[in-house]
Amino acid sequence: MKTKKVYFFFIALSILQLFYLFYYRSGFNYEILINPFHINSARSYAVSEEILESNEMLNNNKLNDFKLSKKIKSDIYLYQRIVEYNYPKKIENDALYMFYLIDEKILNNCILFKAKKYLKLAKC
């Protein structure tokens, strides 16, 4: 009888330990497991908010090409992810619209078209 109690105690302790590892230590999120095939499932865990915001601006304004500011181009992560995430929309040197970070100054020949929390979209 005593060995059954010890056995049950260790099983319960193991289950609690697994829960602790999944929930607190590994960064595992149940949203990914619950909704894996939803179109926007857990995308905020995959890329940063700037990238999501760029995609939202391009989709809402039905833009197919865009330019990026020098500051965004110098940040390798932002540059790569914006280009990849927004595919098939393309980055073009002669595009009419240009993305800036929110703290960047817009060029003199550009007019602010739309501003969000992280990015600005200007018409040049």
A tleap script that builds the chain and sets N, CA, C and O, in Angstrom:
source leaprc.protein.ff14SB
mol = sequence {
  NMET LYS THR LYS LYS VAL TYR PHE PHE PHE
  ILE ALA LEU SER ILE LEU GLN LEU PHE TYR
  LEU PHE TYR TYR ARG SER GLY PHE ASN TYR
  GLU ILE LEU ILE ASN PRO PHE HIE ILE ASN
  SER ALA ARG SER TYR ALA VAL SER GLU GLU
  ILE LEU GLU SER ASN GLU MET LEU ASN ASN
  ASN LYS LEU ASN ASP PHE LYS LEU SER LYS
  LYS ILE LYS SER ASP ILE TYR LEU TYR GLN
  ARG ILE VAL GLU TYR ASN TYR PRO LYS LYS
  ILE GLU ASN ASP ALA LEU TYR MET PHE TYR
  LEU ILE ASP GLU LYS ILE LEU ASN ASN CYS
  ILE LEU PHE LYS ALA LYS LYS TYR LEU LYS
  LEU ALA LYS CCYS
}
set mol.1.N position { 0.824 -1.183 0.000 }
set mol.1.CA position { 0.000 0.000 0.000 }
set mol.1.C position { 0.871 1.250 0.000 }
set mol.1.O position { 0.562 2.227 -0.682 }
set mol.2.N position { 1.955 1.218 0.762 }
set mol.2.CA position { 2.833 2.360 0.858 }
set mol.2.C position { 3.559 2.616 -0.469 }
set mol.2.O position { 3.783 3.768 -0.839 }
set mol.3.N position { 3.921 1.559 -1.176 }
set mol.3.CA position { 4.601 1.735 -2.462 }
set mol.3.C position { 3.661 2.324 -3.512 }
set mol.3.O position { 4.116 3.046 -4.399 }
set mol.4.N position { 2.352 2.031 -3.431 }
set mol.4.CA position { 1.399 2.622 -4.359 }
set mol.4.C position { 1.296 4.126 -4.144 }
set mol.4.O position { 1.182 4.884 -5.107 }
set mol.5.N position { 1.334 4.560 -2.894 }
set mol.5.CA position { 1.271 5.989 -2.586 }
set mol.5.C position { 2.523 6.705 -3.097 }
set mol.5.O position { 2.431 7.804 -3.644 }
set mol.6.N position { 3.670 6.096 -2.923 }
set mol.6.CA position { 4.922 6.677 -3.403 }
set mol.6.C position { 4.919 6.733 -4.927 }
set mol.6.O position { 5.333 7.727 -5.524 }
set mol.7.N position { 4.448 5.657 -5.547 }
set mol.7.CA position { 4.349 5.596 -7.002 }
set mol.7.C position { 3.414 6.702 -7.523 }
set mol.7.O position { 3.758 7.405 -8.473 }
set mol.8.N position { 2.249 6.853 -6.912 }
set mol.8.CA position { 1.297 7.892 -7.301 }
set mol.8.C position { 1.898 9.287 -7.096 }
set mol.8.O position { 1.724 10.172 -7.934 }
set mol.9.N position { 2.600 9.475 -5.986 }
set mol.9.CA position { 3.234 10.761 -5.697 }
set mol.9.C position { 4.247 11.135 -6.789 }
set mol.9.O position { 4.268 12.281 -7.237 }
set mol.10.N position { 5.074 10.196 -7.215 }
set mol.10.CA position { 6.075 10.477 -8.240 }
set mol.10.C position { 5.441 10.723 -9.617 }
set mol.10.O position { 5.953 11.529 -10.393 }
set mol.11.N position { 4.359 10.052 -9.920 }
set mol.11.CA position { 3.655 10.308 -11.181 }
set mol.11.C position { 3.050 11.718 -11.175 }
set mol.11.O position { 3.163 12.456 -12.154 }
set mol.12.N position { 2.414 12.076 -10.070 }
set mol.12.CA position { 1.835 13.409 -9.954 }
set mol.12.C position { 2.930 14.470 -10.020 }
set mol.12.O position { 2.755 15.499 -10.674 }
set mol.13.N position { 4.027 14.236 -9.366 }
set mol.13.CA position { 5.149 15.173 -9.386 }
set mol.13.C position { 5.727 15.302 -10.792 }
set mol.13.O position { 6.098 16.400 -11.208 }
set mol.14.N position { 5.808 14.205 -11.521 }
set mol.14.CA position { 6.310 14.236 -12.897 }
set mol.14.C position { 5.381 15.031 -13.808 }
set mol.14.O position { 5.847 15.801 -14.647 }
set mol.15.N position { 4.090 14.852 -13.652 }
set mol.15.CA position { 3.121 15.605 -14.463 }
set mol.15.C position { 3.212 17.091 -14.161 }
set mol.15.O position { 3.187 17.910 -15.080 }
set mol.16.N position { 3.315 17.446 -12.903 }
set mol.16.CA position { 3.474 18.859 -12.529 }
set mol.16.C position { 4.773 19.437 -13.086 }
set mol.16.O position { 4.805 20.583 -13.536 }
set mol.17.N position { 5.823 18.656 -13.057 }
set mol.17.CA position { 7.109 19.109 -13.595 }
set mol.17.C position { 7.022 19.335 -15.109 }
set mol.17.O position { 7.558 20.321 -15.616 }
set mol.18.N position { 6.364 18.445 -15.820 }
set mol.18.CA position { 6.171 18.624 -17.260 }
set mol.18.C position { 5.349 19.881 -17.549 }
set mol.18.O position { 5.682 20.649 -18.452 }
set mol.19.N position { 4.285 20.088 -16.789 }
set mol.19.CA position { 3.483 21.294 -16.947 }
set mol.19.C position { 4.334 22.535 -16.717 }
set mol.19.O position { 4.253 23.498 -17.480 }
set mol.20.N position { 5.142 22.515 -15.680 }
set mol.20.CA position { 6.023 23.643 -15.379 }
set mol.20.C position { 7.004 23.909 -16.538 }
set mol.20.O position { 7.214 25.056 -16.932 }
set mol.21.N position { 7.593 22.844 -17.068 }
set mol.21.CA position { 8.544 23.011 -18.169 }
set mol.21.C position { 7.876 23.566 -19.416 }
set mol.21.O position { 8.414 24.471 -20.054 }
set mol.22.N position { 6.718 23.039 -19.768 }
set mol.22.CA position { 6.027 23.524 -20.957 }
set mol.22.C position { 5.541 24.961 -20.798 }
set mol.22.O position { 5.664 25.769 -21.718 }
set mol.23.N position { 5.000 25.269 -19.650 }
set mol.23.CA position { 4.352 26.565 -19.486 }
set mol.23.C position { 5.327 27.694 -19.153 }
set mol.23.O position { 5.228 28.777 -19.730 }
set mol.24.N position { 6.245 27.469 -18.255 }
set mol.24.CA position { 7.091 28.557 -17.776 }
set mol.24.C position { 8.489 28.588 -18.384 }
set mol.24.O position { 9.032 29.672 -18.599 }
set mol.25.N position { 9.070 27.469 -18.659 }
set mol.25.CA position { 10.470 27.440 -19.049 }
set mol.25.C position { 10.708 27.407 -20.549 }
set mol.25.O position { 11.700 27.969 -21.011 }
set mol.26.N position { 9.853 26.784 -21.316 }
set mol.26.CA position { 10.139 26.595 -22.731 }
set mol.26.C position { 9.564 27.692 -23.616 }
set mol.26.O position { 9.924 27.766 -24.791 }
set mol.27.N position { 8.698 28.535 -23.106 }
set mol.27.CA position { 8.065 29.551 -23.926 }
set mol.27.C position { 6.951 28.979 -24.779 }
set mol.27.O position { 6.484 29.633 -25.711 }
set mol.28.N position { 6.523 27.776 -24.473 }
set mol.28.CA position { 5.455 27.126 -25.225 }
set mol.28.C position { 4.165 27.897 -25.025 }
set mol.28.O position { 3.862 28.335 -23.916 }
set mol.29.N position { 3.400 28.064 -26.105 }
set mol.29.CA position { 2.146 28.779 -26.028 }
set mol.29.C position { 1.023 27.879 -26.517 }
set mol.29.O position { 1.118 27.286 -27.592 }
set mol.30.N position { -0.035 27.778 -25.732 }
set mol.30.CA position { -1.148 26.906 -26.080 }
set mol.30.C position { -1.931 27.407 -27.289 }
set mol.30.O position { -2.596 26.612 -27.953 }
set mol.31.N position { -1.871 28.683 -27.588 }
set mol.31.CA position { -2.567 29.225 -28.754 }
set mol.31.C position { -2.090 28.548 -30.041 }
set mol.31.O position { -2.882 28.303 -30.950 }
set mol.32.N position { -0.826 28.257 -30.108 }
set mol.32.CA position { -0.267 27.588 -31.282 }
set mol.32.C position { -0.831 26.176 -31.406 }
set mol.32.O position { -1.121 25.724 -32.513 }
set mol.33.N position { -0.987 25.492 -30.307 }
set mol.33.CA position { -1.498 24.125 -30.310 }
set mol.33.C position { -2.999 24.083 -30.576 }
set mol.33.O position { -3.479 23.181 -31.262 }
set mol.34.N position { -3.735 25.033 -30.050 }
set mol.34.CA position { -5.190 25.045 -30.175 }
set mol.34.C position { -5.631 25.424 -31.584 }
set mol.34.O position { -6.569 24.831 -32.117 }
set mol.35.N position { -4.972 26.399 -32.190 }
set mol.35.CA position { -5.414 26.942 -33.470 }
set mol.35.C position { -4.322 26.864 -34.532 }
set mol.35.O position { -3.952 27.908 -35.068 }
set mol.36.N position { -3.796 25.720 -34.862 }
set mol.36.CA position { -2.632 25.679 -35.750 }
set mol.36.C position { -2.918 26.003 -37.215 }
set mol.36.O position { -2.006 26.398 -37.940 }
set mol.37.N position { -4.162 25.845 -37.666 }
set mol.37.CA position { -4.454 26.029 -39.080 }
set mol.37.C position { -5.210 27.323 -39.385 }
set mol.37.O position { -5.618 27.546 -40.524 }
set mol.38.N position { -5.396 28.162 -38.391 }
set mol.38.CA position { -6.033 29.459 -38.617 }
set mol.38.C position { -5.055 30.357 -39.368 }
set mol.38.O position { -3.847 30.273 -39.145 }
set mol.39.N position { -5.551 31.205 -40.244 }
set mol.39.CA position { -4.682 31.977 -41.132 }
set mol.39.C position { -3.711 32.893 -40.380 }
set mol.39.O position { -2.580 33.081 -40.829 }
set mol.40.N position { -4.122 33.455 -39.267 }
set mol.40.CA position { -3.247 34.364 -38.508 }
set mol.40.C position { -2.828 33.777 -37.170 }
set mol.40.O position { -2.532 34.522 -36.237 }
set mol.41.N position { -2.800 32.491 -37.065 }
set mol.41.CA position { -2.490 31.835 -35.813 }
set mol.41.C position { -1.053 32.081 -35.385 }
set mol.41.O position { -0.114 31.696 -36.081 }
set mol.42.N position { -0.891 32.708 -34.262 }
set mol.42.CA position { 0.396 32.896 -33.594 }
set mol.42.C position { 1.442 33.595 -34.454 }
set mol.42.O position { 2.636 33.369 -34.259 }
set mol.43.N position { 1.039 34.420 -35.377 }
set mol.43.CA position { 2.023 35.104 -36.212 }
set mol.43.C position { 2.820 36.123 -35.418 }
set mol.43.O position { 3.952 36.437 -35.787 }
set mol.44.N position { 2.258 36.647 -34.339 }
set mol.44.CA position { 2.996 37.605 -33.521 }
set mol.44.C position { 4.145 36.939 -32.767 }
set mol.44.O position { 5.038 37.626 -32.271 }
set mol.45.N position { 4.132 35.604 -32.675 }
set mol.45.CA position { 5.243 34.890 -32.055 }
set mol.45.C position { 6.356 34.626 -33.064 }
set mol.45.O position { 7.495 34.358 -32.683 }
set mol.46.N position { 6.025 34.701 -34.344 }
set mol.46.CA position { 7.002 34.392 -35.391 }
set mol.46.C position { 7.795 35.615 -35.828 }
set mol.46.O position { 8.997 35.510 -36.071 }
set mol.47.N position { 7.153 36.766 -35.932 }
set mol.47.CA position { 7.822 37.985 -36.390 }
set mol.47.C position { 7.451 39.148 -35.481 }
set mol.47.O position { 6.498 39.067 -34.707 }
set mol.48.N position { 8.208 40.220 -35.584 }
set mol.48.CA position { 7.980 41.371 -34.716 }
set mol.48.C position { 6.805 42.214 -35.205 }
set mol.48.O position { 6.305 42.023 -36.313 }
set mol.49.N position { 6.384 43.131 -34.373 }
set mol.49.CA position { 5.218 43.963 -34.663 }
set mol.49.C position { 5.431 44.872 -35.871 }
set mol.49.O position { 4.477 45.181 -36.585 }
set mol.50.N position { 6.653 45.298 -36.104 }
set mol.50.CA position { 6.929 46.157 -37.256 }
set mol.50.C position { 6.588 45.440 -38.567 }
set mol.50.O position { 6.014 46.032 -39.482 }
set mol.51.N position { 6.942 44.186 -38.637 }
set mol.51.CA position { 6.699 43.410 -39.847 }
set mol.51.C position { 5.206 43.206 -40.053 }
set mol.51.O position { 4.709 43.346 -41.171 }
set mol.52.N position { 4.492 42.878 -38.990 }
set mol.52.CA position { 3.050 42.704 -39.076 }
set mol.52.C position { 2.367 44.002 -39.488 }
set mol.52.O position { 1.413 43.994 -40.266 }
set mol.53.N position { 2.860 45.109 -38.962 }
set mol.53.CA position { 2.298 46.409 -39.302 }
set mol.53.C position { 2.534 46.757 -40.768 }
set mol.53.O position { 1.655 47.323 -41.418 }
set mol.54.N position { 3.704 46.428 -41.288 }
set mol.54.CA position { 3.978 46.693 -42.703 }
set mol.54.C position { 3.027 45.896 -43.588 }
set mol.54.O position { 2.517 46.414 -44.581 }
set mol.55.N position { 2.791 44.649 -43.232 }
set mol.55.CA position { 1.884 43.809 -44.002 }
set mol.55.C position { 0.456 44.341 -43.947 }
set mol.55.O position { -0.250 44.344 -44.955 }
set mol.56.N position { 0.041 44.783 -42.790 }
set mol.56.CA position { -1.308 45.342 -42.641 }
set mol.56.C position { -1.482 46.596 -43.496 }
set mol.56.O position { -2.512 46.761 -44.149 }
set mol.57.N position { -0.477 47.485 -43.498 }
set mol.57.CA position { -0.557 48.709 -44.302 }
set mol.57.C position { -0.604 48.395 -45.794 }
set mol.57.O position { -1.379 48.997 -46.538 }
set mol.58.N position { 0.218 47.460 -46.221 }
set mol.58.CA position { 0.228 47.099 -47.643 }
set mol.58.C position { -1.102 46.472 -48.067 }
set mol.58.O position { -1.624 46.788 -49.136 }
set mol.59.N position { -1.637 45.605 -47.248 }
set mol.59.CA position { -2.900 44.936 -47.586 }
set mol.59.C position { -4.081 45.898 -47.552 }
set mol.59.O position { -4.929 45.873 -48.444 }
set mol.60.N position { -4.142 46.745 -46.526 }
set mol.60.CA position { -5.265 47.676 -46.406 }
set mol.60.C position { -5.296 48.702 -47.531 }
set mol.60.O position { -6.370 49.144 -47.939 }
set mol.61.N position { -4.136 49.081 -48.029 }
set mol.61.CA position { -4.063 50.092 -49.083 }
set mol.61.C position { -3.878 49.483 -50.473 }
set mol.61.O position { -3.708 50.201 -51.458 }
set mol.62.N position { -3.912 48.156 -50.539 }
set mol.62.CA position { -3.800 47.408 -51.810 }
set mol.62.C position { -2.571 47.823 -52.619 }
set mol.62.O position { -2.655 48.095 -53.816 }
set mol.63.N position { -1.432 47.864 -51.931 }
set mol.63.CA position { -0.169 48.215 -52.585 }
set mol.63.C position { 0.580 46.946 -52.960 }
set mol.63.O position { 0.607 45.984 -52.193 }
set mol.64.N position { 1.183 46.944 -54.133 }
set mol.64.CA position { 1.913 45.763 -54.598 }
set mol.64.C position { 3.419 45.935 -54.582 }
set mol.64.O position { 4.155 44.956 -54.706 }
set mol.65.N position { 3.887 47.164 -54.431 }
set mol.65.CA position { 5.332 47.399 -54.329 }
set mol.65.C position { 5.583 48.524 -53.340 }
set mol.65.O position { 4.696 49.328 -53.054 }
set mol.66.N position { 6.802 48.571 -52.824 }
set mol.66.CA position { 7.154 49.536 -51.790 }
set mol.66.C position { 8.655 49.727 -51.747 }
set mol.66.O position { 9.409 48.941 -52.321 }
set mol.67.N position { 9.085 50.777 -51.062 }
set mol.67.CA position { 10.505 51.037 -50.797 }
set mol.67.C position { 10.701 51.053 -49.292 }
set mol.67.O position { 9.747 51.178 -48.525 }
set mol.68.N position { 11.951 50.926 -48.889 }
set mol.68.CA position { 12.292 50.983 -47.470 }
set mol.68.C position { 13.313 52.091 -47.239 }
set mol.68.O position { 14.154 52.366 -48.094 }
set mol.69.N position { 13.228 52.718 -46.076 }
set mol.69.CA position { 14.168 53.784 -45.741 }
set mol.69.C position { 15.562 53.211 -45.482 }
set mol.69.O position { 15.732 52.001 -45.331 }
set mol.70.N position { 16.545 54.094 -45.435 }
set mol.70.CA position { 17.927 53.656 -45.187 }
set mol.70.C position { 18.076 53.015 -43.814 }
set mol.70.O position { 18.835 52.059 -43.651 }
set mol.71.N position { 17.356 53.538 -42.827 }
set mol.71.CA position { 17.450 52.986 -41.473 }
set mol.71.C position { 16.890 51.564 -41.420 }
set mol.71.O position { 17.446 50.705 -40.735 }
set mol.72.N position { 15.808 51.313 -42.130 }
set mol.72.CA position { 15.243 49.956 -42.160 }
set mol.72.C position { 16.176 49.035 -42.940 }
set mol.72.O position { 16.384 47.887 -42.546 }
set mol.73.N position { 16.730 49.521 -44.027 }
set mol.73.CA position { 17.661 48.699 -44.817 }
set mol.73.C position { 18.917 48.347 -44.030 }
set mol.73.O position { 19.501 47.283 -44.238 }
set mol.74.N position { 19.335 49.224 -43.134 }
set mol.74.CA position { 20.545 48.949 -42.352 }
set mol.74.C position { 20.306 47.919 -41.253 }
set mol.74.O position { 21.251 47.282 -40.786 }
set mol.75.N position { 19.061 47.750 -40.837 }
set mol.75.CA position { 18.712 46.729 -39.853 }
set mol.75.C position { 18.424 45.430 -40.613 }
set mol.75.O position { 17.363 45.285 -41.220 }
set mol.76.N position { 19.358 44.503 -40.579 }
set mol.76.CA position { 19.282 43.291 -41.394 }
set mol.76.C position { 18.028 42.482 -41.083 }
set mol.76.O position { 17.377 41.973 -41.996 }
set mol.77.N position { 17.683 42.359 -39.806 }
set mol.77.CA position { 16.495 41.593 -39.424 }
set mol.77.C position { 15.236 42.210 -40.030 }
set mol.77.O position { 14.455 41.517 -40.681 }
set mol.78.N position { 15.042 43.504 -39.817 }
set mol.78.CA position { 13.846 44.166 -40.341 }
set mol.78.C position { 13.776 44.081 -41.859 }
set mol.78.O position { 12.726 43.776 -42.425 }
set mol.79.N position { 14.876 44.346 -42.499 }
set mol.79.CA position { 14.905 44.330 -43.962 }
set mol.79.C position { 14.508 42.955 -44.502 }
set mol.79.O position { 13.634 42.846 -45.362 }
set mol.80.N position { 15.149 41.925 -43.997 }
set mol.80.CA position { 14.882 40.569 -44.485 }
set mol.80.C position { 13.444 40.151 -44.198 }
set mol.80.O position { 12.761 39.632 -45.081 }
set mol.81.N position { 12.987 40.370 -42.988 }
set mol.81.CA position { 11.657 39.910 -42.610 }
set mol.81.C position { 10.542 40.675 -43.332 }
set mol.81.O position { 9.533 40.081 -43.711 }
set mol.82.N position { 10.714 41.970 -43.524 }
set mol.82.CA position { 9.697 42.741 -44.246 }
set mol.82.C position { 9.588 42.237 -45.678 }
set mol.82.O position { 8.484 42.058 -46.191 }
set mol.83.N position { 10.714 42.010 -46.317 }
set mol.83.CA position { 10.703 41.524 -47.695 }
set mol.83.C position { 10.083 40.123 -47.768 }
set mol.83.O position { 9.253 39.857 -48.637 }
set mol.84.N position { 10.478 39.241 -46.868 }
set mol.84.CA position { 9.970 37.867 -46.892 }
set mol.84.C position { 8.491 37.786 -46.532 }
set mol.84.O position { 7.720 37.104 -47.207 }
set mol.85.N position { 8.102 38.474 -45.483 }
set mol.85.CA position { 6.729 38.351 -44.975 }
set mol.85.C position { 5.712 38.956 -45.936 }
set mol.85.O position { 4.577 38.487 -46.016 }
set mol.86.N position { 6.110 39.986 -46.657 }
set mol.86.CA position { 5.175 40.664 -47.545 }
set mol.86.C position { 5.152 40.102 -48.961 }
set mol.86.O position { 4.444 40.630 -49.818 }
set mol.87.N position { 5.908 39.048 -49.221 }
set mol.87.CA position { 5.901 38.430 -50.536 }
set mol.87.C position { 4.493 37.951 -50.856 }
set mol.87.O position { 3.875 37.350 -49.976 }
set mol.88.N position { 3.954 38.161 -52.002 }
set mol.88.CA position { 4.515 38.499 -53.302 }
set mol.88.C position { 4.622 39.993 -53.575 }
set mol.88.O position { 5.031 40.387 -54.668 }
set mol.89.N position { 4.266 40.828 -52.615 }
set mol.89.CA position { 4.498 42.256 -52.789 }
set mol.89.C position { 6.004 42.472 -52.813 }
set mol.89.O position { 6.737 41.861 -52.035 }
set mol.90.N position { 6.465 43.342 -53.704 }
set mol.90.CA position { 7.902 43.429 -53.937 }
set mol.90.C position { 8.468 44.773 -53.521 }
set mol.90.O position { 7.791 45.800 -53.531 }
set mol.91.N position { 9.726 44.721 -53.159 }
set mol.91.CA position { 10.475 45.928 -52.879 }
set mol.91.C position { 11.044 46.412 -54.215 }
set mol.91.O position { 11.749 45.675 -54.904 }
set mol.92.N position { 10.728 47.654 -54.568 }
set mol.92.CA position { 11.149 48.231 -55.841 }
set mol.92.C position { 11.766 49.602 -55.586 }
set mol.92.O position { 11.269 50.363 -54.756 }
set mol.93.N position { 12.844 49.919 -56.296 }
set mol.93.CA position { 13.490 51.223 -56.132 }
set mol.93.C position { 12.653 52.370 -56.671 }
set mol.93.O position { 12.795 53.505 -56.216 }
set mol.94.N position { 11.785 52.093 -57.630 }
set mol.94.CA position { 10.957 53.148 -58.207 }
set mol.94.C position { 9.519 53.111 -57.688 }
set mol.94.O position { 8.624 53.665 -58.326 }
set mol.95.N position { 9.284 52.474 -56.551 }
set mol.95.CA position { 7.946 52.394 -55.968 }
set mol.95.C position { 7.497 53.769 -55.475 }
set mol.95.O position { 8.317 54.627 -55.149 }
set mol.96.N position { 6.207 53.954 -55.430 }
set mol.96.CA position { 5.629 55.232 -55.042 }
set mol.96.C position { 5.579 55.407 -53.522 }
set mol.96.O position { 5.637 56.534 -53.030 }
set mol.97.N position { 5.473 54.307 -52.776 }
set mol.97.CA position { 5.328 54.375 -51.320 }
set mol.97.C position { 6.580 53.845 -50.629 }
set mol.97.O position { 7.220 52.898 -51.088 }
set mol.98.N position { 6.910 54.496 -49.499 }
set mol.98.CA position { 8.137 54.159 -48.776 }
set mol.98.C position { 7.849 54.024 -47.283 }
set mol.98.O position { 7.152 54.852 -46.698 }
set mol.99.N position { 8.395 52.968 -46.674 }
set mol.99.CA position { 8.252 52.746 -45.239 }
set mol.99.C position { 9.377 53.431 -44.477 }
set mol.99.O position { 10.536 53.411 -44.892 }
set mol.100.N position { 9.009 54.038 -43.350 }
set mol.100.CA position { 9.951 54.635 -42.405 }
set mol.100.C position { 9.630 54.109 -41.012 }
set mol.100.O position { 8.479 53.787 -40.718 }
set mol.101.N position { 10.636 54.022 -40.159 }
set mol.101.CA position { 10.378 53.753 -38.752 }
set mol.101.C position { 9.719 54.987 -38.156 }
set mol.101.O position { 9.889 56.092 -38.672 }
set mol.102.N position { 8.983 54.811 -37.094 }
set mol.102.CA position { 8.190 55.902 -36.536 }
set mol.102.C position { 9.053 57.067 -36.056 }
set mol.102.O position { 8.598 58.210 -36.067 }
set mol.103.N position { 10.288 56.798 -35.637 }
set mol.103.CA position { 11.162 57.870 -35.141 }
set mol.103.C position { 12.034 58.493 -36.234 }
set mol.103.O position { 12.840 59.380 -35.953 }
set mol.104.N position { 11.876 58.034 -37.473 }
set mol.104.CA position { 12.660 58.566 -38.587 }
set mol.104.C position { 12.016 59.814 -39.168 }
set mol.104.O position { 10.800 60.002 -39.114 }
set mol.105.N position { 12.873 60.657 -39.725 }
set mol.105.CA position { 12.384 61.839 -40.413 }
set mol.105.C position { 12.112 61.478 -41.877 }
set mol.105.O position { 12.917 60.808 -42.524 }
set mol.106.N position { 10.969 61.933 -42.381 }
set mol.106.CA position { 10.581 61.656 -43.763 }
set mol.106.C position { 11.334 62.614 -44.687 }
set mol.106.O position { 11.544 63.777 -44.345 }
set mol.107.N position { 11.737 62.120 -45.856 }
set mol.107.CA position { 12.437 62.953 -46.834 }
set mol.107.C position { 11.567 64.136 -47.266 }
set mol.107.O position { 10.340 64.081 -47.174 }
set mol.108.N position { 12.217 65.205 -47.738 }
set mol.108.CA position { 11.496 66.418 -48.114 }
set mol.108.C position { 10.526 66.213 -49.267 }
set mol.108.O position { 9.478 66.856 -49.314 }
set mol.109.N position { 10.858 65.336 -50.187 }
set mol.109.CA position { 9.991 65.124 -51.339 }
set mol.109.C position { 8.895 64.091 -51.086 }
set mol.109.O position { 8.228 63.670 -52.032 }
set mol.110.N position { 8.694 63.676 -49.847 }
set mol.110.CA position { 7.682 62.680 -49.491 }
set mol.110.C position { 6.602 63.299 -48.601 }
set mol.110.O position { 6.855 64.228 -47.833 }
set mol.111.N position { 5.402 62.756 -48.731 }
set mol.111.CA position { 4.266 63.204 -47.924 }
set mol.111.C position { 3.789 62.020 -47.091 }
set mol.111.O position { 3.653 60.907 -47.598 }
set mol.112.N position { 3.537 62.270 -45.810 }
set mol.112.CA position { 3.061 61.212 -44.922 }
set mol.112.C position { 1.698 60.721 -45.402 }
set mol.112.O position { 0.755 61.501 -45.533 }
set mol.113.N position { 1.609 59.425 -45.660 }
set mol.113.CA position { 0.363 58.825 -46.138 }
set mol.113.C position { -0.393 58.166 -44.990 }
set mol.113.O position { -1.602 58.355 -44.855 }
set mol.114.N position { 0.309 57.396 -44.166 }
set mol.114.CA position { -0.308 56.691 -43.057 }
set mol.114.C position { 0.749 56.448 -41.983 }
set mol.114.O position { 1.899 56.138 -42.294 }
set mol.115.N position { 0.354 56.590 -40.724 }
set mol.115.CA position { 1.260 56.326 -39.603 }
set mol.115.C position { 0.578 55.382 -38.627 }
set mol.115.O position { -0.614 55.505 -38.348 }
set mol.116.N position { 1.346 54.450 -38.120 }
set mol.116.CA position { 0.852 53.495 -37.121 }
set mol.116.C position { 1.756 53.585 -35.896 }
set mol.116.O position { 2.423 54.598 -35.688 }
set mol.117.N position { 1.779 52.551 -35.103 }
set mol.117.CA position { 2.551 52.539 -33.853 }
set mol.117.C position { 4.056 52.421 -34.102 }
set mol.117.O position { 4.841 53.043 -33.385 }
set mol.118.N position { 4.476 51.639 -35.099 }
set mol.118.CA position { 5.900 51.369 -35.340 }
set mol.118.C position { 6.436 51.916 -36.652 }
set mol.118.O position { 7.627 52.208 -36.763 }
set mol.119.N position { 5.569 52.057 -37.643 }
set mol.119.CA position { 6.000 52.451 -38.983 }
set mol.119.C position { 5.176 53.606 -39.520 }
set mol.119.O position { 4.044 53.846 -39.098 }
set mol.120.N position { 5.785 54.318 -40.471 }
set mol.120.CA position { 5.097 55.346 -41.241 }
set mol.120.C position { 5.193 54.956 -42.706 }
set mol.120.O position { 6.205 54.414 -43.151 }
set mol.121.N position { 4.146 55.233 -43.441 }
set mol.121.CA position { 4.127 55.000 -44.883 }
set mol.121.C position { 3.994 56.359 -45.549 }
set mol.121.O position { 3.045 57.102 -45.297 }
set mol.122.N position { 4.959 56.670 -46.402 }
set mol.122.CA position { 4.968 57.973 -47.073 }
set mol.122.C position { 4.871 57.786 -48.570 }
set mol.122.O position { 5.351 56.799 -49.128 }
set mol.123.N position { 4.238 58.757 -49.211 }
set mol.123.CA position { 4.121 58.753 -50.667 }
set mol.123.C position { 5.196 59.669 -51.209 }
set mol.123.O position { 5.226 60.858 -50.892 }
set mol.124.N position { 6.081 59.120 -52.029 }
set mol.124.CA position { 7.220 59.897 -52.559 }
set mol.124.C position { 7.089 60.095 -54.059 }
set mol.124.O position { 7.950 60.722 -54.676 }
savepdb mol mol.pdb
quit
